[in-house]
Amino acid sequence: MTSLMEYALFRLLAVLVRPLSARSAQHVGAWLGLVILRLTGYRRSVTRDNLARALPELTRPERELILRDAYKNYGIAMVEMLWSYGQTPDVLAPLVRLKETRLLDNALARGKGCILLSAHFGSWELLLSSVRLHIPVKVTAIAQRQRNARVDAYIDLRRRRFNTVTVPMGPAVREVLAALHRNEIVLILGDQSGPRESIFIPFFGRPSATHRGAAAFALRSGAALLALFLVRDADGKYTGTFEEVDTGGLHGSREEQIVELTQRHAAVLERAIRAHPDHWLWMHKRWKHTPGYEAERAATRGTGDETGTES
């Protein structure tokens, strides 16, 4: 029953925001993000802890401002996602400006496909549609499934509406390699924590379990590795700039090369977050498998300084 109610609320919100303009959807999203922060405290303590440990050079008021704006961005991303599902290509395409597209052209000219890395940064759902609408190359997106099966099916159907292919995280190796062999684009959001058995890569100065897939796919296929993050501009539109992740000059065994290449693309992501810290999903437990994480969290909660709902 709870699952059905969640789905019904999800569909209702999608209907309510569909008639809005893009700017109005963003305003509603920013308001929703602040409601989530102030009334529910959803992962507020996780966010504060992440910011304090990743950006210790900032003052607490500076980090609190980032926290507030990160929740606003989260709300905007959620509402934009629902809003975008009811929009046509002629409405969606002008919302995103892509720069340095020559890097993608050069990558595809090699004939081995392109792995496009991004993150839960800015408006990640608009990223998927914008790449497909601006670039006449088929896109395969590796997607994490939602726990609510009805919501997951609804989202997946909308993600596929511009002839985009979605494959679940985990059993995606064959589909990814086939897409690269066809000289297509594979989109991966590479910022979430990997499982405990993942490789650990320094991220904001702390070891972090990181998915190895992007580096492993690039090395196995010879595909180029590019990064793309959408930055929200003052007019409410987004600018995404392609950046190449250097895959040359790797040393050692294949496993050592995977680790080195993963470190390189994690560094690109960290630079993007440092440049626009309010755009990233700080409420994610990115360091949850880092040794000592739970003990550190418990000690922080013991000070009475952090409050909020965890999930």
Long-range contacts (C-beta under 8 A, 24 or more apart in sequence): 3-148, 3-149, 3-150, 4-150, 6-148, 6-150, 6-151, 7-148, 7-150, 7-151, 7-154, 10-82, 10-148, 10-151, 10-154, 11-154, 13-79, 13-82, 14-82, 14-83, 14-85, 14-86, 17-79, 17-82, 17-83, 17-86, 18-82, 18-83, 18-85, 18-86, 18-87, 20-83, 22-80, 22-83, 22-91, 22-95, 22-236, 23-236, 25-76, 25-79, 25-80, 25-83, 26-76, 26-79, 26-80, 26-236, 28-75, 28-79, 29-72, 29-75, 29-76, 29-77, 29-78, 29-79, 29-80, 30-72, 30-75, 30-76, 31-75, 32-75, 32-78, 32-79, 33-71, 33-72, 33-73, 33-74, 33-75, 33-76, 33-78, 34-68, 34-71, 34-72, 34-75, 35-75, 36-71, 36-74, 36-75, 37-67, 37-68, 37-71, 40-309, 41-307, 41-308, 41-309, 42-283, 42-308, 42-309, 42-311, 43-283, 43-308, 43-309, 43-310, 43-311, 44-283, 44-306, 44-307, 44-308, 44-309, 45-297, 45-300, 45-301, 45-306, 45-307, 45-308, 45-310, 46-282, 46-283, 46-284, 46-285, 46-297, 46-308, 46-310, 47-71, 47-282, 47-283, 48-306, 49-296, 49-297, 49-300, 49-306, 50-282, 50-283, 50-286, 50-287, 51-277, 51-282, 53-204, 53-206, 53-287, 54-204, 54-205, 54-206, 55-204, 55-277, 66-277, 66-278, 66-282, 67-282, 69-278, 70-277, 70-278, 70-279, 70-280, 70-281, 70-282, 70-283, 71-283, 72-278, 73-122, 73-232, 73-278, 73-279, 73-280, 74-281, 74-283, 76-123, 76-232, 77-120, 77-122, 77-123, 77-124, 77-125, 80-123, 80-125, 80-126, 81-123, 81-125, 81-155, 84-125, 84-126, 84-129, 85-158, 89-133, 89-162, 92-126, 92-129, 92-130, 92-133, 93-130, 93-133, 93-134, 94-237, 95-126, 95-130, 95-236, 95-237, 95-238, 96-126, 96-127, 96-130, 96-134, 96-230, 96-237, 96-238, 96-239, 96-240, 97-237, 97-238, 97-239, 97-240, 98-130, 98-131, 98-134, 98-135, 98-228, 98-239, 98-240, 98-241, 98-242, 99-239, 99-240, 99-241, 99-242, 100-241, 100-242, 100-243, 101-134, 101-135, 101-242, 103-226, 103-242, 103-243, 103-244, 104-135, 104-185, 104-226, 104-242, 106-224, 107-223, 107-224, 107-226, 107-244, 108-137, 108-183, 108-185, 110-222, 110-224, 111-183, 112-180, 112-181, 112-183, 112-221, 112-222, 112-223, 112-224, 113-179, 113-180, 113-181, 113-182, 113-183, 113-184, 113-185, 113-186, 113-221, 113-223, 113-224, 114-180, 114-184, 114-185, 114-186, 114-223, 114-224, 114-225, 114-226, 115-180, 115-185, 115-186, 115-188, 115-214, 115-217, 115-218, 115-223, 115-224, 115-225, 115-226, 116-185, 116-186, 116-187, 116-188, 116-226, 116-227, 116-228, 117-188, 117-189, 117-190, 117-214, 117-225, 117-226, 117-227, 117-228, 117-245, 117-265, 117-268, 117-269, 118-187, 118-188, 118-189, 118-190, 118-227, 118-228, 118-229, 118-230, 119-189, 119-190, 119-191, 119-229, 119-269, 119-272, 119-273, 119-280, 119-281, 120-189, 120-191, 120-192, 120-280, 120-281, 120-284, 121-191, 121-229, 121-230, 121-272, 121-273, 121-276, 121-279, 121-280, 121-281, 122-229, 122-230, 122-231, 122-232, 122-238, 122-276, 122-279, 123-230, 123-232, 123-238, 124-189, 124-230, 125-159, 126-230, 126-238, 127-187, 127-228, 127-230, 127-240, 128-159, 128-164, 128-187, 129-162, 129-164, 130-230, 130-238, 130-240, 131-185, 131-187, 131-228, 132-162, 132-163, 132-164, 133-162, 135-185, 137-183, 137-184, 137-185, 138-163, 138-164, 138-165, 138-179, 138-182, 138-184, 138-185, 139-164, 139-165, 139-184, 139-185, 139-186, 139-187, 140-164, 140-165, 140-166, 140-167, 140-175, 140-176, 140-179, 140-184, 140-185, 140-186, 140-187, 141-165, 141-166, 141-167, 141-186, 141-187, 141-188, 142-166, 142-167, 142-168, 142-169, 142-172, 142-176, 142-186, 142-187, 142-188, 142-189, 142-213, 143-167, 143-168, 143-169, 144-168, 144-169, 144-189, 144-192, 145-169, 172-213, 176-213, 176-217, 177-217, 177-220, 177-221, 180-217, 180-221, 180-223, 181-221, 186-217, 186-223, 188-213, 188-214, 190-214, 190-265, 190-266, 190-269, 191-269, 191-280, 191-281, 191-284, 191-286, 192-284, 192-286, 193-284, 193-285, 193-286, 193-287, 193-288, 193-289, 194-289, 195-289, 196-289, 198-289, 199-258, 199-259, 199-262, 200-289, 200-290, 201-259, 201-262, 201-263, 201-266, 202-263, 202-266, 203-266, 203-269, 203-270, 203-286, 203-287, 204-270, 206-287, 206-290, 207-287, 207-290, 207-291, 208-266, 208-286, 208-287, 208-289, 208-290, 209-288, 209-289, 209-290, 210-262, 210-266, 212-258, 212-262, 214-261, 214-262, 214-265, 215-257, 215-258, 215-259, 215-261, 215-262, 215-265, 216-258, 218-247, 218-261, 219-247, 219-250, 219-254, 219-257, 219-258, 219-261, 225-261, 225-265, 227-265, 227-268, 227-269, 227-272, 229-269, 229-272, 229-276, 229-279, 231-276, 231-279, 232-279, 243-268
